[in-house]
Amino acid sequence: AHYLRDIGVGPNALVGLFVDRSIDMMVGLLGILKAGGAYVPLDPDYPRERLSYMLAESRSPVLITQDKFKDDLPESDAHVVLIDSDWERIAEMQSENRVFKSGQRRPGPEDLAYVIFTSGSTGKPKGVQVPHRALTNFLVSMSRKPGVHADDTLLAITTLSFGIHVLELYAPLIVGGKVVIASRETAIDGRQLADAIADSTTTILQATPSTWRLLLAAGWQGS
């Protein structure tokens, strides 16, 4: 977060996040939010043309990615941060939570938390701006009903490109629970997913009907 602040990220600054499903993804998300910025999820599995369009439309001044993806990035003027190979330099920053210096504006309820692009099924994808107010309201509501608690483990399988990812990644954290991030390969394989549920002692999983069918076809007996 301090590193991002130093390169100009602040309230309503859009930061592209082009990483795989890993701890780097979570570090990137929380770093952007702590810096006061808003993230734009860029799925590495998306066609290059769509990624180029999203980058151009969002005009993100900063793009966070991993070394293995640096040669796959669409052309843009964004400042590229390699969250893995640049980490030695990033780690030199102070580690306190207070990232807003005197005179710097803190993000408020109406400032952006993230911008997510629609599927584009009715034309070109459109960037939907989601403010902190809406994100907070959703997370607090979901933590109450159906309910997420400190002793819960949520297995996260949803791509960042779908808005419901915020429930998986943030709802457990705000109540002291645990998030387990499944790889894309695990999320689309019924046997691997069933094993991940058992190995992580998952108590919460949200998924589409097709994923539940995958699990049942793989012999999952429920829990």
C-alpha positions in Angstrom: 0.0 0.0 0.0 2.8 2.4 0.9 4.5 1.5 -2.4 1.4 2.2 -4.4 0.9 5.5 -2.6 4.4 6.6 -3.6 3.7 6.0 -7.3 0.5 8.0 -7.2 -2.3 5.7 -6.2 -5.0 7.4 -4.2 -8.8 7.7 -4.0 -10.5 6.7 -7.3 -7.2 5.9 -9.0 -7.9 2.7 -11.0 -5.3 -0.1 -10.7 -5.4 -3.0 -13.0 -4.8 -6.4 -11.4 -3.6 -9.1 -13.8 -2.6 -12.1 -11.7 -3.4 -15.7 -11.2 -5.4 -17.1 -8.3 -2.8 -17.1 -5.6 -1.7 -15.2 -2.5 -0.4 -12.5 -4.8 -4.0 -11.9 -5.8 -5.0 -11.2 -2.2 -2.0 -9.1 -1.5 -2.7 -7.0 -4.6 -6.3 -6.5 -3.7 -5.7 -5.5 -0.1 -2.7 -3.3 -1.1 -4.8 -1.4 -3.6 -7.7 -0.8 -1.1 -5.3 0.2 1.7 -3.6 2.7 -0.6 -7.1 4.2 -1.2 -7.3 3.1 -4.9 -9.8 1.0 -6.7 -9.0 -2.2 -8.6 -9.9 -3.4 -12.1 -9.8 -7.2 -12.3 -8.1 -8.4 -15.5 -8.5 -12.2 -16.0 -5.4 -13.7 -17.6 -7.7 -16.2 -19.3 -9.5 -13.4 -21.2 -8.7 -12.9 -24.9 -6.0 -10.3 -25.5 -8.5 -8.1 -27.4 -10.9 -7.9 -24.5 -8.0 -7.1 -22.0 -6.8 -4.3 -24.3 -10.3 -2.9 -24.4 -10.7 -3.0 -20.6 -7.3 -1.3 -20.1 -8.1 1.4 -22.6 -11.5 2.1 -21.2 -10.4 2.2 -17.5 -7.3 4.2 -18.3 -5.6 2.6 -15.3 -2.4 4.5 -14.5 -1.0 1.4 -12.7 -1.1 -2.3 -13.5 -0.1 -5.0 -11.1 0.9 -8.3 -12.5 3.4 -11.2 -12.1 6.6 -11.8 -13.8 5.3 -14.8 -15.8 2.6 -12.5 -17.4 4.8 -9.5 -18.2 5.2 -10.6 -21.9 1.4 -11.2 -22.2 0.3 -7.7 -21.2 -1.6 -5.6 -23.7 0.0 -2.4 -24.7 -0.8 0.5 -22.4 0.8 3.5 -20.7 0.2 2.1 -17.3 3.1 1.9 -14.7 3.7 -1.9 -14.4 4.3 -3.3 -10.9 5.6 -7.0 -10.8 4.3 -8.0 -7.4 6.6 -11.0 -7.2 9.9 -10.0 -8.8 9.6 -6.4 -7.6 8.9 -7.6 -4.0 12.4 -6.9 -2.7 11.9 -3.2 -3.6 8.4 -3.1 -2.3 9.5 -4.7 1.0 11.7 -1.8 1.7 8.6 0.4 2.4 7.3 0.8 6.0 4.8 -1.8 7.1 2.5 0.2 9.3 -1.2 0.5 8.4 -1.2 4.3 8.4 -0.8 5.0 4.7 -2.4 8.5 4.6 0.0 11.3 5.4 -1.1 14.8 6.6 -3.0 16.5 3.8 -3.7 13.4 1.9 -7.4 12.6 1.4 -8.7 9.3 2.7 -11.2 7.5 0.6 -14.8 7.9 1.7 -18.1 5.9 1.2 -18.7 7.4 -2.2 -15.2 6.7 -3.6 -14.6 3.7 -5.7 -13.6 0.2 -4.3 -13.5 -1.5 -7.7 -14.6 -1.3 -11.3 -15.9 -4.5 -12.9 -16.7 -5.0 -16.6 -19.9 -6.6 -17.8 -19.8 -9.7 -20.1 -20.5 -7.5 -23.1 -23.3 -9.9 -24.3 -25.4 -6.9 -25.5 -22.5 -5.1 -27.1 -19.2 -3.9 -25.8 -18.3 -4.6 -22.1 -19.1 -1.7 -19.8 -17.2 -0.8 -16.6 -19.5 -0.8 -13.6 -18.2 1.5 -10.8 -18.8 0.1 -7.3 -18.2 2.5 -4.3 -17.1 1.5 -0.8 -20.6 2.3 0.4 -22.2 -0.5 -1.7 -19.4 -3.0 -1.0 -19.6 -2.4 2.8 -23.3 -2.7 2.9 -23.2 -6.0 1.0 -20.5 -7.5 3.1 -22.1 -6.5 6.4 -25.5 -7.8 5.2 -24.1 -11.1 4.1 -22.1 -11.6 7.3 -25.4 -11.4 9.2 -27.6 -13.4 6.8 -27.0 -16.1 5.7 -24.1 -15.5 8.1 -20.3 -15.7 8.1 -18.5 -16.3 11.4 -14.9 -16.4 12.8 -14.9 -20.2 12.8 -15.9 -20.4 9.1 -13.6 -21.5 6.3 -14.7 -20.3 2.8 -13.3 -22.0 -0.3 -13.0 -19.2 -2.9 -13.5 -20.5 -6.5 -15.0 -17.4 -8.3 -12.9 -15.4 -10.7 -12.4 -11.8 -9.9 -14.2 -10.9 -13.1 -17.6 -11.7 -11.4 -18.8 -9.3 -8.7 -19.7 -12.1 -6.2 -15.9 -12.6 -5.6 -16.2 -9.9 -2.9 -18.3 -12.2 -0.7 -15.7 -15.0 -1.0 -12.6 -12.9 -0.4 -13.7 -10.3 2.1 -16.7 -11.5 4.1 -14.7 -14.1 6.1 -11.9 -11.6 6.7 -14.1 -8.9 8.2 -15.3 -11.4 10.8 -12.0 -13.1 11.5 -12.7 -16.2 9.4 -10.5 -18.0 6.9 -10.3 -17.8 3.1 -8.8 -20.7 1.1 -8.1 -19.7 -2.6 -8.7 -22.5 -5.0 -6.7 -22.4 -8.3 -8.6 -22.2 -11.5 -7.7 -25.8 -12.3 -9.2 -26.9 -9.0 -12.3 -24.8 -9.5 -13.2 -26.5 -12.8 -12.4 -30.1 -11.8 -15.0 -31.9 -9.7 -12.6 -34.4 -8.1 -10.0 -31.7 -7.3 -12.7 -29.5 -5.9 -14.2 -32.2 -3.7 -10.7 -32.9 -2.4 -10.1 -29.2 -1.7 -13.4 -29.0 0.3 -12.3 -32.0 2.4 -8.7 -31.0 2.9 -9.5 -27.4 3.9 -12.5 -28.4 6.1 -14.6 -25.9 4.2 -17.8 -24.7 5.8 -18.9 -22.3 3.1 -18.9 -22.7 -0.7 -20.8 -20.6 -3.1 -21.0 -21.9 -6.7 -23.1 -22.0 -9.9 -25.4 -25.0 -10.6 -22.9 -26.3 -13.1 -20.2 -26.5 -10.4 -22.5 -28.4 -8.0 -23.2 -30.8 -10.9 -19.4 -31.3 -11.4 -19.1 -32.1 -7.7 -22.0 -34.6 -7.7 -20.7 -36.2 -10.9 -17.3 -36.7 -9.2 -18.9 -38.6 -6.4 -19.1 -35.8 -3.8 -21.5 -36.8 -1.0 -22.1 -33.4 0.5 -21.1 -32.2 3.9 
